[in-house]
Amino acid sequence: MSKKFWTITDVVEVLQIDESFLADMEEEEIVCPICRENSSTKLFSASEIEKLRLAKILIQEMEVNLPGVDIILRMRQSMIDMRKQFDAVLEDLARHLRETSERAP
């Protein structure tokens, strides 16, 4: 996905979803489009499109309901955030170990 933001038309076409599906995702606050001042056009970021893609899979292939999709996507984001924190801790530890080993006689 090379675009920074996608219109509703783009999202519907690329993900092959109905606008009603998109509206349901918005209503449940699973995705949040960007609304610009003085414009009625809603735009979706790449991360919101990824949520929609995953929601579509969860609903169509795994028969998960909307509240379940919301929970799964929130848990997924929490896991991603924890992984980033863990990676940062490991980087700090590695940097500390390098600095300590460089000072050793």
N, C-alpha and C positions, 0 to 999 in steps of 0.2 A: 504494500500500500504506500504509494509515493506521495499522496496528498497529505496535507497537514489536517485539513478539515473536510468533512463530507456532508453533502446535503441529504435531506430525506430521500430524494429521488435516487441519489447515488447509492445510499445504504440499501434501499429496497431492491435495487437492481443487482448490486454486488452480492448481497447475502441471500437474494431470492426469498424475501419475506414480504408479508402483507403490511400495509401501513397500519392496520389494526393491531398487529403484533407489536410493532414499534410503539404505538400509542399505549398499549398495555404495559410495555416495559417502562415507559415514561411515567405512567400513572402509578405504578408500583415503586417508582424511584430506583429501579434497577439500573437504568441509564439516565444520564442528565445531559441533554444537549446544551450547547452554548447558544445563547440568544444575544444578538448584538443590538445595541441601541439604534433606534430609528429603523429597525428592520424586523420583519416578521419571519425571516428565514432562520430556521434552526440548523445548527451545524453540529456534527458529531466528530469527536477526536478519534484517533486510532485506538486509544484504550477503551472508549465507549463502544466502538465497533467490535473489538475483541470480546467485550462482555456480551454483546448481542449475538455474536457467532457462537459463543459457548452456551448462552441461554437457548438458542435454537436447537443445538445438539441435545442439551439436557431435556428439553421439552419433547422434541420429536423422536429422539432415539431412546431416551431413558424414561420417558413418561413422568418427568418431575413436574410438579405444579409450580406456580409462580412464587409462592412463599419459599418453597424448597430451592428454587433457582437463586432467590435472593440470599438465602443462608449459605448456599454453596459458593456463590461468587464472593460473598464477604469473607468466608473462611479462606478461600483461595487468595484473596488480597492480603489477609492477615499472614498467611504462610509466606507470601512473597516478601512482605515487609520484614518478617522475622528472619528470612534468609538474607536479606540485605544487611540487617543488623549483625547477624552472625558473621557474614563475610567481612564487615567492617572490623569486628573484633579480631578475626583471624589476621587481617591485614595489619592491624595495630600490633598484635603479638609478633608477627613475622618481622615487622620493622624494629620492634624492641629487641628481638633476638639478634637481628643483624647488627644493630648498634652495640649491643653487649658483646658480641663476638669480635667486633672490630676493635673494641677497647681492651680486650683480653691480651695478655702478654704472649 
